Amino acid sequence: MTISIVDYGVGNLGSIKNMFKKLGASSRIVSNAEEISESKKLILPGVGAFDAGMRKLEQSGLRQALDQAVLERAIPVMGICLGMQLMTDGSEEGQIPGLGWIKGKATKFVSGDEKLKVPHMGWNRVDIVKNHPALRNLGPDSRFYFVHSFHIQCQNRDNVLMRTRYGSTLFDSGFAAGNIIGFQFHPEKSHRFGLALLKGFVDNF
């Protein structure tokens, strides 16, 4: 099965494609509605500001095709970093509503007295709080690479897959609902841990 990586002008498409190549998995970059309508599995990547990402997605003309693929055909989809945030209702960072596939919102890290650096950047451990087929290859010591200033808090706590601590903030670093999964970190920058997660997406989800 070929994994479709959505190109709407925001994201590390080449890096993600290279990770699938390392796994021996077939992938392609898709940028029009027809290609999305033919897809069997999707990756929604993204970097940068929330409103800019949603604006790019709307301008790309892919919104309706993505809604049909994910909500009507229920094909598996993985959101990465900003792509994860766009799947929710919105963000404190902007004014434009998100895709609304997952109930929740992105909120800003508040460093307070801890003098935490924002963005949260670098390697951090994730705690898996719920079993999921895509996580089957991950162990309790799994670590991933993060770069973000905003983090998700899921409205439905049953959707939470992973949690990560940064200072005193414990945030939702992975979520799932049906055919939808999302991760705040970058699996394409996370070496063997990222490969294990993407292999789980390819083989088990």
C-alpha positions as CSV (number, residue, x, y, z in Angstrom):
1,M,0.0,0.0,0.0
2,T,1.3,3.5,-0.9
3,I,1.3,6.2,1.8
4,S,0.2,9.6,0.6
5,I,1.9,12.6,2.1
6,V,-0.2,15.7,1.7
7,D,1.6,18.7,0.2
8,Y,-0.2,22.0,1.0
9,G,2.9,24.1,1.1
10,V,3.9,23.5,4.7
11,G,5.9,20.5,5.9
12,N,9.1,18.4,5.8
13,L,7.8,16.3,2.9
14,G,11.2,15.0,1.7
15,S,12.3,13.9,5.2
16,I,9.1,12.0,5.7
17,K,9.3,10.3,2.3
18,N,12.9,9.3,3.1
19,M,11.8,7.6,6.3
20,F,9.3,5.5,4.4
21,K,12.0,4.6,1.9
22,K,14.2,3.4,4.8
23,L,11.3,1.1,5.8
24,G,10.9,-0.2,2.3
25,A,7.4,1.3,2.2
26,S,5.9,2.9,-0.8
27,S,5.0,6.6,-0.5
28,R,4.1,9.6,-2.7
29,I,3.6,13.3,-2.3
30,V,0.0,14.3,-3.2
31,S,-1.1,17.9,-3.9
32,N,-4.5,17.7,-5.6
33,A,-8.0,16.5,-4.7
34,E,-8.0,13.6,-7.2
35,E,-4.9,12.1,-5.7
36,I,-6.3,12.4,-2.2
37,S,-9.5,10.7,-3.3
38,E,-7.5,7.7,-4.5
39,S,-5.4,7.5,-1.3
40,K,-5.6,4.6,1.1
41,K,-3.5,6.1,3.9
42,L,-2.5,9.8,4.5
43,I,0.1,11.8,6.3
44,L,-0.8,15.4,7.2
45,P,2.5,17.1,8.0
46,G,3.1,20.8,9.0
47,V,5.4,23.3,10.5
48,G,4.9,26.9,11.5
49,A,2.0,29.0,12.7
50,F,-1.6,27.7,13.0
51,D,-3.5,30.3,11.0
52,A,-0.9,30.3,8.2
53,G,-1.2,26.5,8.0
54,M,-5.0,26.5,7.8
55,R,-4.9,29.3,5.3
56,K,-2.5,27.3,3.1
57,L,-4.7,24.2,3.5
58,E,-7.9,26.2,2.5
59,Q,-6.1,27.8,-0.5
60,S,-4.8,24.5,-1.7
61,G,-8.3,23.4,-2.4
62,L,-7.7,20.1,-0.5
63,R,-10.0,20.7,2.4
64,Q,-13.1,19.0,1.0
65,A,-11.1,16.1,-0.4
66,L,-9.4,15.6,3.0
67,D,-12.8,15.7,4.9
68,Q,-14.2,13.2,2.5
69,A,-11.2,10.8,2.8
70,V,-11.0,11.0,6.6
71,L,-14.6,11.5,7.7
72,E,-16.6,9.7,5.0
73,R,-14.2,7.0,3.7
74,A,-12.5,6.7,7.1
75,I,-9.0,6.0,5.7
76,P,-6.1,6.1,8.2
77,V,-4.5,9.5,8.6
78,M,-1.6,10.7,10.7
79,G,-1.0,14.3,11.7
80,I,2.5,15.5,12.4
81,C,3.4,18.6,14.6
82,L,1.3,21.4,13.1
83,G,-0.6,18.8,11.1
84,M,-1.8,17.3,14.4
85,Q,-2.8,20.7,15.7
86,L,-4.8,21.5,12.5
87,M,-6.9,18.4,13.1
88,T,-8.3,20.0,16.2
89,D,-10.9,22.8,16.7
90,G,-8.3,25.6,16.8
91,S,-5.4,27.2,18.5
92,E,-4.7,30.1,20.9
93,E,-2.1,31.1,18.3
94,G,-4.7,32.2,15.8
95,Q,-8.3,33.0,14.9
96,I,-9.0,30.5,12.1
97,P,-10.9,27.3,13.1
98,G,-9.1,24.0,12.6
99,L,-10.4,21.0,10.8
100,G,-12.4,19.9,13.8
101,W,-11.7,16.2,13.4
102,I,-10.6,15.9,17.1
103,K,-12.2,17.9,19.9
104,G,-9.5,20.0,21.5
105,K,-7.3,23.0,21.2
106,A,-3.7,24.1,21.0
107,T,-2.6,26.2,23.9
108,K,0.7,28.1,24.5
109,F,3.4,26.9,26.8
110,V,3.6,29.2,29.8
111,S,7.1,29.1,31.4
112,G,6.2,31.0,34.6
113,D,9.0,30.9,37.2
114,E,10.7,27.9,35.5
115,K,12.4,30.0,32.9
116,L,11.6,27.3,30.3
117,K,12.7,27.9,26.8
118,V,9.8,28.3,24.4
119,P,9.7,26.7,21.8
120,H,10.1,23.3,23.4
121,M,12.9,22.0,21.3
122,G,14.8,18.8,21.4
123,W,14.5,15.2,22.5
124,N,11.9,14.2,25.2
125,R,10.4,11.0,26.5
126,V,6.8,10.1,25.8
127,D,4.6,8.2,28.1
128,I,2.2,5.8,26.3
129,V,-1.1,5.9,28.1
130,K,-3.2,3.8,25.8
131,N,-2.6,0.8,23.5
132,H,-2.9,1.4,19.8
133,P,-1.9,-0.7,16.8
134,A,0.4,2.1,15.5
135,L,2.4,2.0,18.8
136,R,3.0,-1.7,18.8
137,N,6.7,-1.4,18.0
138,L,7.4,1.2,20.7
139,G,8.8,0.5,24.2
140,P,8.6,2.4,27.5
141,D,11.9,4.2,26.8
142,S,10.6,5.8,23.5
143,R,11.9,9.3,22.9
144,F,11.1,11.7,20.1
145,Y,12.2,15.1,18.7
146,F,10.0,18.1,19.4
147,V,9.9,21.6,18.1
148,H,6.8,23.6,19.1
149,S,5.5,26.5,21.2
150,F,1.9,25.3,21.4
151,H,0.6,22.0,22.7
152,I,-2.7,20.1,22.4
153,Q,-5.1,19.4,25.2
154,C,-7.7,16.9,24.1
155,Q,-11.3,17.6,25.2
156,N,-12.1,13.9,25.2
157,R,-9.5,12.3,27.5
158,D,-10.2,8.9,25.9
159,N,-8.5,10.2,22.7
160,V,-5.1,10.7,24.5
161,L,-2.4,8.2,23.3
162,M,0.7,9.8,24.7
163,R,1.7,12.4,27.2
164,T,4.9,14.3,27.6
165,R,6.3,16.5,30.4
166,Y,8.0,19.8,29.8
167,G,8.8,21.5,33.0
168,S,5.7,21.4,35.1
169,T,3.4,21.1,32.0
170,L,2.1,17.6,31.1
171,F,0.7,17.8,27.6
172,D,-1.0,15.5,25.1
173,S,1.8,14.5,22.7
174,G,-0.3,11.9,20.8
175,F,-4.0,11.3,20.2
176,A,-6.2,8.9,18.4
177,A,-9.9,8.6,17.5
178,G,-11.0,5.9,15.1
179,N,-9.0,6.2,11.8
180,I,-7.3,9.5,13.0
181,I,-4.0,9.7,14.9
182,G,-1.7,12.7,15.5
183,F,1.6,13.4,17.1
184,Q,3.2,16.6,18.3
185,F,6.7,15.5,17.7
186,H,8.5,14.8,14.4
187,P,8.9,11.1,13.8
188,E,10.9,11.9,10.6
189,K,13.6,13.5,12.9
190,S,13.4,10.9,15.6
191,H,15.7,8.2,14.2
192,R,14.9,4.6,15.3
193,F,11.9,5.7,17.4
194,G,10.4,7.5,14.5
195,L,11.0,4.6,12.2
196,A,9.3,2.2,14.7
197,L,6.3,4.5,14.9
198,L,6.0,4.9,11.1
199,K,6.4,1.1,10.7
200,G,3.5,0.7,13.0
201,F,1.4,3.1,10.9
202,V,2.3,1.2,7.7
203,D,1.9,-2.4,9.1
204,N,-0.7,-2.2,11.8
205,F,-3.1,0.7,11.3
